[in-house]
Amino acid sequence: MKKAVNKQFPVSERIAENIFHYLSYLSVKITYLFVTLLVLASCEKVIHLNLNTSTPQVVIQGNIYDEPGPYHVKISRSVNFEDASDYPPVSGAVVVLSDNTGQTEVLSESLPGTYNSSRLRAYAERSYSLSVKTGGKVYQANANMPEGVEIDSIYFSKSPFSGEKITTIRFEDPPNANNYYRVIYLINDILQKEFYVLSDDVFQGTTIVYSLMPRGTEIKLMKGDKVTVWLEAVDYGIYEYFRTAAGEGGQNASPSNPVSNINNGALGYFNACSVRKISVTVVN
């Protein structure tokens, strides 16, 4: 088993925009993990965001990372699920990012509904705040950025379900702390339409072997494909957002919207995370 070199990649605004649209209308899968202690069985939940609201709501999606910016905040308004998948951007908002060391910046609007930083630099183990003023209302969110967790290796194995090649990563969960993760999966630099979140509630301080097993898709890994995995160390608020996005276990035809960490009735989330990225090419 060949250990891949851990490479850093600049944050892609195109990928962030894809995430924004997927979160608005696509199913999201939450997969609980494979762990090295040979104790494992994985389970999945399909997430359906309920946007059938009678009154359009503000949708905010902000991500900042422990690497140089710019960082992006996207703001739109929700539409009913049956409507067209164009989410009207919200222009003219006052968007402010700040941290607990005194850094603060008013973001500039580069495209309708897209607000970018230019000076603020994010670092792990700091607290961050987001403020959005629009339509006579102010929406606020706070997030803590945990220390990053390195990906030790990435390799391919066979799915126990389909027999197809799947991507697996290995990393060490830090002991003596509650840790939460989001995993993002790209094939040939194309974001896959599934998101994965996990916590270390049961497996704290162990070596975690985590397999990304997309189901219900026609995508098969082929020789020459480039596979990239992002391991985001997130705080509890982001973990809870994705966990509760499963609604009532998929049993309710109209599950509730996820528990947002943004106040005043906004949808979406504000994520301040440390991210580690690794890539490998399928050789056979």
Number of C-alpha atoms within 10 A of each C-alpha: 7 8 12 16 14 16 12 13 13 9 18 12 12 11 13 19 16 15 19 20 14 18 21 22 18 15 18 21 24 23 23 20 22 21 19 14 11 8 8 12 9 12 11 16 19 17 26 24 22 18 22 15 11 9 11 14 15 21 22 22 23 21 15 26 22 20 19 15 17 19 24 23 27 24 27 23 18 25 22 16 14 8 11 8 13 12 17 16 17 18 16 14 20 15 24 19 23 19 20 11 9 6 13 17 15 18 22 18 19 11 11 14 18 21 24 20 21 14 15 18 18 24 20 18 14 16 17 23 18 20 19 20 14 16 10 6 8 15 17 17 20 20 24 22 24 22 19 19 18 19 22 16 19 25 20 19 12 14 15 10 8 10 9 14 17 18 22 18 21 20 18 15 20 16 12 8 11 14 23 21 24 21 21 20 21 17 18 13 14 14 19 17 18 24 22 24 24 18 19 19 11 7 17 17 16 16 17 20 20 21 23 22 22 20 12 6 8 7 11 12 18 12 10 12 16 17 20 22 22 20 24 26 28 25 21 16 21 25 22 16 19 24 21 19 28 25 23 14 14 14 9 11 10 14 19 16 19 21 19 21 21 23 14 12 11 18 23 24 25 24 26 28 29 27 27 22 20 21 22 22 18 15 9 8
